[in-house]
Protein backbone atom coordinates (compact mmCIF):
# COMPACT_ATOMS: atom_id res chain seq x y z
CA UNK A 1 0.00 0.00 0.00
CA UNK A 2 1.55 3.34 -1.10
CA UNK A 3 1.45 6.56 0.92
CA UNK A 4 -1.57 8.04 -0.92
CA UNK A 5 -3.62 4.90 -0.28
CA UNK A 6 -2.68 5.02 3.41
CA UNK A 7 -3.76 8.65 3.64
CA UNK A 8 -7.06 7.92 1.89
CA UNK A 9 -7.65 4.93 4.16
CA UNK A 10 -7.02 7.06 7.27
CA UNK A 11 -9.40 9.78 6.02
CA UNK A 12 -12.13 7.22 5.32
CA UNK A 13 -11.65 5.64 8.75
CA UNK A 14 -12.05 8.98 10.51
CA UNK A 15 -15.09 9.79 8.37
CA UNK A 16 -16.78 6.45 9.15
CA UNK A 17 -16.22 6.93 12.88
CA UNK A 18 -17.56 10.48 12.67
CA UNK A 19 -20.64 9.24 10.81
CA UNK A 20 -21.33 6.61 13.51
CA UNK A 21 -21.04 9.22 16.27
CA UNK A 22 -23.30 11.64 14.39
CA UNK A 23 -25.98 8.94 14.16
CA UNK A 24 -25.72 8.58 17.94
CA UNK A 25 -26.08 12.40 18.29
CA UNK A 26 -22.57 12.72 19.70
CA UNK A 27 -22.13 15.79 17.50
CA UNK A 28 -19.04 17.37 19.07
CA UNK A 29 -17.24 14.02 18.99
CA UNK A 30 -18.27 13.48 15.37
CA UNK A 31 -16.98 16.96 14.44
CA UNK A 32 -13.52 16.12 15.85
CA UNK A 33 -13.24 12.96 13.75
CA UNK A 34 -14.51 14.70 10.59
CA UNK A 35 -11.94 17.49 11.01
CA UNK A 36 -9.25 14.82 11.28
CA UNK A 37 -10.56 13.24 8.08
CA UNK A 38 -10.26 16.60 6.28
CA UNK A 39 -6.71 17.04 7.58
CA UNK A 40 -5.78 13.86 5.74
CA UNK A 41 -7.89 14.62 2.65
CA UNK A 42 -9.40 18.09 2.19
CA UNK A 43 -11.23 16.83 -0.93
CA UNK A 44 -13.30 14.35 1.14
CA UNK A 45 -16.67 15.81 0.13
CA UNK A 46 -18.82 13.55 2.32
CA UNK A 47 -16.80 14.46 5.43
CA UNK A 48 -16.96 18.19 4.71
CA UNK A 49 -20.70 18.13 3.97
CA UNK A 50 -21.44 16.14 7.14
CA UNK A 51 -19.30 18.55 9.17
CA UNK A 52 -21.41 21.39 7.75
CA UNK A 53 -24.61 19.59 8.78
CA UNK A 54 -23.27 19.15 12.32
CA UNK A 55 -22.38 22.85 12.55
CA UNK A 56 -25.89 23.72 11.30
CA UNK A 57 -27.52 21.38 13.84
CA UNK A 58 -25.55 23.02 16.66
CA UNK A 59 -26.63 26.51 15.56
CA UNK A 60 -23.34 27.45 13.83
CA UNK A 61 -24.95 28.45 10.51
CA UNK A 62 -22.03 30.58 9.25
CA UNK A 63 -19.52 27.75 9.84
CA UNK A 64 -21.87 25.36 8.03
CA UNK A 65 -22.10 27.71 5.02
CA UNK A 66 -18.31 27.99 4.84
CA UNK A 67 -17.91 24.20 4.71
CA UNK A 68 -20.58 23.81 2.01
CA UNK A 69 -19.24 26.66 -0.12
CA UNK A 70 -15.71 25.21 0.03
CA UNK A 71 -17.16 21.78 -0.78
CA UNK A 72 -18.88 23.11 -3.93
CA UNK A 73 -15.71 24.87 -5.08
CA UNK A 74 -13.70 21.67 -4.67
CA UNK A 75 -16.39 19.50 -6.32
CA UNK A 76 -18.79 21.61 -8.43
CA UNK A 77 -20.74 18.72 -9.98
CA UNK A 78 -23.07 16.30 -8.20
CA UNK A 79 -22.43 17.78 -4.78
CA UNK A 80 -25.04 17.43 -2.02
CA UNK A 81 -23.85 20.74 -0.54
CA UNK A 82 -25.62 22.53 -3.39
CA UNK A 83 -28.93 21.19 -2.04
CA UNK A 84 -28.08 22.26 1.53
CA UNK A 85 -27.25 25.82 0.44
CA UNK A 86 -30.45 25.98 -1.59
CA UNK A 87 -32.49 24.84 1.41
CA UNK A 88 -30.94 27.53 3.61
CA UNK A 89 -31.69 30.21 1.02
CA UNK A 90 -35.32 29.07 0.74
CA UNK A 91 -35.99 29.84 4.41
CA UNK A 92 -37.00 33.51 4.62
CA UNK A 93 -34.30 35.64 6.20
CA UNK A 94 -32.32 32.60 7.38
CA UNK A 95 -28.92 34.06 6.51
CA UNK A 96 -29.75 37.44 8.03
CA UNK A 97 -31.03 35.72 11.18
CA UNK A 98 -27.81 33.68 11.44
CA UNK A 99 -25.73 36.83 11.06
CA UNK A 100 -27.76 38.63 13.72
CA UNK A 101 -27.46 35.65 16.09
CA UNK A 102 -23.65 35.77 15.83
CA UNK A 103 -23.65 39.51 16.53
CA UNK A 104 -26.01 39.11 19.48
CA UNK A 105 -23.93 36.25 20.91
CA UNK A 106 -20.73 38.31 20.61
CA UNK A 107 -22.52 41.19 22.37
CA UNK A 108 -23.64 38.85 25.17
CA UNK A 109 -20.08 37.56 25.50
CA UNK A 110 -18.85 41.15 25.75
CA UNK A 111 -21.39 41.85 28.51
CA UNK A 112 -20.30 38.74 30.41
CA UNK A 113 -16.60 39.62 30.14
CA UNK A 114 -17.28 43.13 31.44
CA UNK A 115 -19.28 42.15 34.56
CA UNK A 116 -22.70 42.95 33.03
CA UNK A 117 -24.08 39.47 33.70
CA UNK A 118 -27.70 40.61 33.87
CA UNK A 119 -27.51 42.10 30.36
CA UNK A 120 -25.71 39.00 29.09
CA UNK A 121 -28.42 36.72 30.50
CA UNK A 122 -31.19 38.79 28.90
CA UNK A 123 -29.41 38.74 25.55
CA UNK A 124 -28.75 34.99 25.69
CA UNK A 125 -32.36 34.22 26.65
CA UNK A 126 -33.52 36.08 23.55
CA UNK A 127 -31.00 34.15 21.44
CA UNK A 128 -32.06 30.69 22.63
CA UNK A 129 -35.73 31.63 22.25
CA UNK A 130 -35.12 32.51 18.59
CA UNK A 131 -32.56 29.73 17.95
CA UNK A 132 -33.14 26.84 20.42
CA UNK A 133 -30.30 24.71 19.01
CA UNK A 134 -27.54 27.32 19.51
CA UNK A 135 -25.28 25.20 21.73
CA UNK A 136 -22.73 27.95 22.52
CA UNK A 137 -25.49 30.27 23.76
CA UNK A 138 -26.93 27.56 26.05
CA UNK A 139 -23.48 26.82 27.50
CA UNK A 140 -22.70 30.48 28.20
CA UNK A 141 -26.15 30.97 29.75
CA UNK A 142 -25.57 27.94 32.01
CA UNK A 143 -22.21 29.33 33.12
CA UNK A 144 -23.80 32.65 34.07
CA UNK A 145 -26.54 30.88 36.03
CA UNK A 146 -23.90 28.80 37.82
CA UNK A 147 -21.91 31.93 38.62
CA UNK A 148 -24.93 33.37 40.43
CA UNK A 149 -25.91 30.13 42.18
CA UNK A 150 -29.05 29.47 40.10
CA UNK A 151 -28.23 25.80 39.55
CA UNK A 152 -31.78 24.77 38.60
CA UNK A 153 -31.84 27.08 35.57
CA UNK A 154 -28.28 26.10 34.73
CA UNK A 155 -29.30 22.44 34.75
CA UNK A 156 -32.18 23.17 32.37
CA UNK A 157 -29.87 24.90 29.89
CA UNK A 158 -27.35 22.05 30.09
CA UNK A 159 -30.10 19.48 29.62
CA UNK A 160 -31.07 21.20 26.35
CA UNK A 161 -27.45 21.06 25.18
CA UNK A 162 -27.25 17.34 25.93
CA UNK A 163 -30.47 16.78 23.99
CA UNK A 164 -28.78 18.34 20.94
CA UNK A 165 -25.27 16.91 21.53
CA UNK A 166 -25.58 14.03 23.98
CA UNK A 167 -21.85 13.78 24.77
CA UNK A 168 -20.86 17.43 24.82
CA UNK A 169 -17.79 17.53 27.08
CA UNK A 170 -18.41 20.99 28.51
CA UNK A 171 -22.10 20.33 29.16
CA UNK A 172 -21.32 16.99 30.83
CA UNK A 173 -18.66 18.58 33.05
CA UNK A 174 -20.91 21.49 34.00
CA UNK A 175 -23.82 19.12 34.71
CA UNK A 176 -21.72 17.11 37.17
CA UNK A 177 -20.88 20.33 39.01
CA UNK A 178 -24.55 21.42 39.05
CA UNK A 179 -25.63 18.05 40.44
CA UNK A 180 -23.00 18.25 43.16
CA UNK A 181 -24.30 21.66 44.21
CA UNK A 182 -27.97 20.66 44.23
CA UNK A 183 -27.53 17.30 46.01
CA UNK A 184 -28.71 15.28 43.02
CA UNK A 185 -25.34 13.60 42.65
CA UNK A 186 -25.58 12.20 46.20
CA UNK A 187 -29.17 11.05 45.60
CA UNK A 188 -28.13 9.19 42.46
CA UNK A 189 -25.19 7.66 44.32
CA UNK A 190 -27.49 6.36 47.09
CA UNK A 191 -29.91 4.92 44.56
CA UNK A 192 -27.12 3.01 42.88
CA UNK A 193 -25.82 1.80 46.26
CA UNK A 194 -29.28 0.57 47.35
CA UNK A 195 -29.83 -1.17 44.03
CA UNK A 196 -26.83 -3.45 44.69
CA UNK A 197 -27.00 -3.77 48.50
CA UNK A 198 -29.77 -6.43 48.95
CA UNK A 199 -28.62 -9.70 50.46
CA UNK A 200 -29.75 -12.81 48.65
CA UNK A 201 -31.98 -15.16 50.69
CA UNK A 202 -30.46 -18.45 51.80
CA UNK A 203 -32.18 -21.84 51.58
CA UNK A 204 -32.82 -21.94 55.32
CA UNK A 205 -34.21 -18.35 55.58
CA UNK A 206 -37.88 -18.27 56.63
CA UNK A 207 -40.14 -15.20 56.66
CA UNK A 208 -42.50 -15.42 59.68
CA UNK A 209 -45.60 -13.25 60.06
CA UNK A 210 -45.87 -11.22 63.31
CA UNK A 211 -48.66 -13.51 64.60
CA UNK A 212 -49.76 -16.91 63.53
CA UNK A 213 -52.79 -18.90 64.62
CA UNK A 214 -54.12 -22.00 62.96
CA UNK A 215 -57.78 -21.63 62.03
CA UNK A 216 -60.40 -24.37 61.73
CA UNK A 217 -62.72 -24.68 58.68
CA UNK A 218 -65.78 -23.10 60.36
CA UNK A 219 -63.75 -20.19 61.67
CA UNK A 220 -62.48 -19.51 58.14
CA UNK A 221 -66.02 -19.46 56.71
CA UNK A 222 -67.24 -17.07 59.43
CA UNK A 223 -64.28 -14.75 58.87
CA UNK A 224 -64.97 -14.68 55.11
CA UNK A 225 -68.63 -13.84 55.69
CA UNK A 226 -67.81 -11.00 58.05
CA UNK A 227 -65.34 -9.62 55.52
CA UNK A 228 -67.96 -9.67 52.75
CA UNK A 229 -70.50 -7.82 54.89
CA UNK A 230 -68.01 -5.19 55.96
CA UNK A 231 -66.90 -4.75 52.36
CA UNK A 232 -70.48 -4.18 51.17
CA UNK A 233 -71.08 -1.64 53.94
CA UNK A 234 -67.94 0.30 53.00
CA UNK A 235 -68.94 0.37 49.33
CA UNK A 236 -72.44 1.71 50.11
CA UNK A 237 -71.65 4.25 52.83
CA UNK A 238 -68.06 5.29 52.21
CA UNK A 239 -66.66 4.51 48.77
CA UNK A 240 -69.71 5.32 46.59
CA UNK A 241 -70.43 8.81 48.05
CA UNK A 242 -66.78 9.71 47.94
CA UNK A 243 -66.52 8.52 44.34
CA UNK A 244 -69.63 10.51 43.41
CA UNK A 245 -68.22 13.66 44.97
CA UNK A 246 -64.93 13.10 43.16
CA UNK A 247 -66.70 12.70 39.79
CA UNK A 248 -68.77 15.84 40.38
CA UNK A 249 -65.68 17.81 41.33
CA UNK A 250 -63.76 16.55 38.26
CA UNK A 251 -66.73 17.40 36.03
CA UNK A 252 -66.92 20.93 37.43
CA UNK A 253 -63.18 21.39 37.04
CA UNK A 254 -63.32 20.13 33.47
CA UNK A 255 -66.17 22.54 32.61
CA UNK A 256 -64.25 25.41 34.20
CA UNK A 257 -61.15 24.43 32.22
CA UNK A 258 -63.14 24.43 28.97
CA UNK A 259 -64.60 27.84 29.84
CA UNK A 260 -61.16 29.27 30.59
CA UNK A 261 -59.77 27.84 27.36
CA UNK A 262 -62.67 29.33 25.37
CA UNK A 263 -62.11 32.75 26.91
CA UNK A 264 -58.39 32.51 26.25
CA UNK A 265 -59.02 31.44 22.66
CA UNK A 266 -61.32 34.43 22.13
CA UNK A 267 -58.66 36.75 23.51
CA UNK A 268 -56.01 35.17 21.30
CA UNK A 269 -58.28 35.55 18.27
CA UNK A 270 -58.70 39.27 18.94
CA UNK A 271 -54.97 39.62 19.44
CA UNK A 272 -54.18 37.74 16.22
CA UNK A 273 -56.55 39.96 14.25
CA UNK A 274 -54.62 43.00 15.44
CA UNK A 275 -51.32 41.38 14.43
CA UNK A 276 -52.35 40.26 10.93
CA UNK A 277 -51.15 43.43 9.22
CA UNK A 278 -47.85 43.35 11.06
CA UNK A 279 -47.24 39.70 10.14
CA UNK A 280 -48.18 40.40 6.53
CA UNK A 281 -45.62 43.20 6.38
CA UNK A 282 -42.98 40.94 7.94
CA UNK A 283 -43.79 38.26 5.36
CA UNK A 284 -43.39 40.72 2.49
CA UNK A 285 -40.09 41.97 3.92
CA UNK A 286 -38.83 38.40 4.35
CA UNK A 287 -39.81 37.49 0.79
CA UNK A 288 -37.98 40.58 -0.45
CA UNK A 289 -34.86 39.56 1.49
CA UNK A 290 -35.10 36.03 0.11
CA UNK A 291 -35.35 37.32 -3.46
CA UNK A 292 -32.31 39.51 -2.84
CA UNK A 293 -30.34 36.56 -1.46
CA UNK A 294 -31.29 34.27 -4.34
CA UNK A 295 -30.99 36.65 -7.27
CA UNK A 296 -28.39 39.25 -6.29
CA UNK A 297 -24.84 38.59 -7.42
CA UNK A 298 -23.70 40.40 -4.28
CA UNK A 299 -25.57 38.06 -1.95
CA UNK A 300 -23.99 36.68 1.21
CA UNK A 301 -23.67 33.18 -0.24
CA UNK A 302 -21.96 34.52 -3.36
CA UNK A 303 -19.50 36.53 -1.26
CA UNK A 304 -18.51 33.40 0.69
CA UNK A 305 -18.14 31.61 -2.65
CA UNK A 306 -15.89 34.44 -3.87
CA UNK A 307 -13.76 34.12 -0.71
CA UNK A 308 -13.38 30.40 -1.37
CA UNK A 309 -12.41 31.18 -4.97
CA UNK A 310 -9.69 33.57 -3.75
CA UNK A 311 -8.25 30.91 -1.44
CA UNK A 312 -8.32 28.33 -4.26
CA UNK A 313 -6.52 30.80 -6.55
CA UNK A 314 -3.79 31.31 -3.94
CA UNK A 315 -3.44 27.54 -3.63
CA UNK A 316 -2.89 27.31 -7.40
CA UNK A 317 -0.54 30.31 -7.44
CA UNK A 318 -2.97 32.28 -9.66
CA UNK A 319 -2.42 35.81 -8.29
CA UNK A 320 -4.35 37.50 -11.11
CA UNK A 321 -7.57 35.60 -10.36
CA UNK A 322 -7.14 36.20 -6.62
CA UNK A 323 -6.75 39.97 -7.12
CA UNK A 324 -9.58 40.39 -9.63
CA UNK A 325 -11.94 38.41 -7.41
CA UNK A 326 -10.87 40.28 -4.27
CA UNK A 327 -11.50 43.78 -5.64
CA UNK A 328 -15.14 42.89 -6.42
CA UNK A 329 -15.72 41.22 -3.03
CA UNK A 330 -18.30 42.86 -0.73
CA UNK A 331 -16.45 42.42 2.55
CA UNK A 332 -19.40 43.71 4.59
CA UNK A 333 -21.23 40.44 3.88
CA UNK A 334 -18.42 38.40 5.51
CA UNK A 335 -19.26 38.55 9.24
CA UNK A 336 -18.02 35.42 11.03
CA UNK A 337 -14.75 35.75 12.95
CA UNK A 338 -12.77 33.04 11.13
CA UNK A 339 -13.52 34.45 7.65
CA UNK A 340 -12.79 38.04 8.77
CA UNK A 341 -9.42 36.85 10.06
CA UNK A 342 -8.70 35.28 6.64
CA UNK A 343 -9.62 38.55 4.89
CA UNK A 344 -7.25 40.50 7.13
CA UNK A 345 -4.40 38.16 6.18
CA UNK A 346 -5.23 38.51 2.46
CA UNK A 347 -5.37 42.34 2.63
CA UNK A 348 -1.64 42.74 3.26
CA UNK A 349 -0.83 40.71 0.16
CA UNK A 350 -3.39 42.64 -1.89
CA UNK A 351 -1.86 46.00 -0.91
CA UNK A 352 1.43 44.77 -2.41
CA UNK A 353 0.26 42.88 -5.51
CA UNK A 354 -3.14 44.25 -6.53
CA UNK A 355 -2.04 47.58 -8.14
CA UNK A 356 0.21 45.93 -10.74
CA UNK A 357 -2.42 43.31 -11.63
CA UNK A 358 -5.16 45.95 -11.94
CA UNK A 359 -3.04 48.17 -14.21
CA UNK A 360 -2.31 45.22 -16.47
CA UNK A 361 -5.98 44.21 -16.55
CA UNK A 362 -7.06 47.79 -17.37
CA UNK A 363 -4.51 48.05 -20.18
CA UNK A 364 -5.66 44.71 -21.62
CA UNK A 365 -9.34 45.78 -21.54
CA UNK A 366 -8.49 49.15 -23.12
CA UNK A 367 -6.55 47.48 -25.93
CA UNK A 368 -9.59 45.46 -27.01
CA UNK A 369 -12.01 48.38 -26.70
CA UNK A 370 -13.66 47.26 -23.45
CA UNK A 371 -13.57 50.77 -21.96
CA UNK A 372 -16.06 50.10 -19.14
CA UNK A 373 -13.94 47.26 -17.75
CA UNK A 374 -10.80 49.35 -18.13
CA UNK A 375 -12.35 52.17 -16.10
CA UNK A 376 -13.55 49.73 -13.46
CA UNK A 377 -10.04 48.31 -13.03
CA UNK A 378 -8.51 51.80 -12.86
CA UNK A 379 -11.08 52.81 -10.22
CA UNK A 380 -10.21 49.73 -8.15
CA UNK A 381 -6.52 50.67 -8.54
CA UNK A 382 -7.28 54.13 -7.13
CA UNK A 383 -8.63 52.49 -3.96
CA UNK A 384 -5.11 51.18 -3.33
CA UNK A 385 -3.12 54.18 -4.64
CA UNK A 386 -4.66 57.49 -5.77
CA UNK A 387 -1.31 59.26 -6.22
CA UNK A 388 -0.20 57.70 -9.53
CA UNK A 389 -0.39 60.32 -12.36
CA UNK A 390 -0.07 57.62 -15.02
CA UNK A 391 -3.28 55.92 -13.89
CA UNK A 392 -5.20 59.22 -13.72
CA UNK A 393 -3.94 60.18 -17.20
CA UNK A 394 -4.89 56.75 -18.58
CA UNK A 395 -8.40 57.15 -17.15
CA UNK A 396 -8.67 60.48 -18.97
CA UNK A 397 -7.66 58.78 -22.22
CA UNK A 398 -10.28 56.06 -21.72
CA UNK A 399 -12.99 58.67 -21.08
CA UNK A 400 -11.83 60.48 -24.24
CA UNK A 401 -12.09 57.24 -26.25
CA UNK A 402 -15.65 56.83 -24.95
CA UNK A 403 -16.53 60.36 -26.07
CA UNK A 404 -16.97 61.58 -22.46
CA UNK A 405 -15.09 64.90 -22.82
CA UNK A 406 -16.12 66.33 -19.45
CA UNK A 407 -14.74 63.45 -17.38
CA UNK A 408 -11.67 63.23 -19.61
CA UNK A 409 -10.84 66.91 -19.06
CA UNK A 410 -11.42 66.47 -15.32
CA UNK A 411 -8.84 63.66 -15.21
CA UNK A 412 -6.35 65.66 -17.28
CA UNK A 413 -6.91 68.66 -15.00
CA UNK A 414 -6.06 66.57 -11.91
CA UNK A 415 -2.76 65.50 -13.49
CA UNK A 416 -1.86 69.09 -14.44
CA UNK A 417 -2.70 70.54 -11.02
CA UNK A 418 -1.50 67.79 -8.68
CA UNK A 419 1.43 66.29 -10.61
CA UNK A 420 2.88 69.27 -12.46
CA UNK A 421 6.45 67.86 -12.36
CA UNK A 422 5.55 64.51 -13.93
CA UNK A 423 5.94 63.62 -17.59
CA UNK A 424 2.18 63.03 -17.79
CA UNK A 425 1.44 66.69 -16.95
CA UNK A 426 2.77 67.77 -20.36
CA UNK A 427 0.77 65.07 -22.10
CA UNK A 428 -2.36 66.14 -20.21
CA UNK A 429 -1.81 69.75 -21.31
CA UNK A 430 -1.60 68.64 -24.93
CA UNK A 431 -4.87 66.75 -24.54
CA UNK A 432 -6.50 69.83 -23.02
CA UNK A 433 -5.09 71.99 -25.82
CA UNK A 434 -2.86 74.20 -23.67
Buried (B, 14 or more C-beta within 10 A) or exposed (E): EEEEEEEBEBBBBBBBBBBEBBEEBBBBBBBBBBBBBBEBBBEBBBBBBBBBBBBBBBBBBBBBBBBBBBBBBBBEEEBBBBEBBEEBBEEBBBBBBBBBBBEBBEBBBEBBEEEBBEBBBEBBBBBBEEBEBBBBBBBBBBBBBBEEEBBEBBBBBBBBBBEBBBBBEBBBEBBEBBBEBBEBBEEEEEEEEEEEEEEEEEEEEEEEEEEEEEEEEEEEEEEEEEEEEEEEEEEEEEEEEEEEEEEEEEEEEEEEEEEEEEEEEEEEEEEEEEEEEEEEEEEEEBEEBBEEBEEEEEBBBBBBBBBBBBBBBBEEEBBBBBBBBBBEBBEEBBBBEEBEEBBEEBEEBBEEBBBEBBBEBBEEBBEEEBBEBBBBBBBBBBEBEEEBBBBBBBBBBBBBEBEBEEBBBBBBBBBBEEBEEBEBBEBBBEBBEE
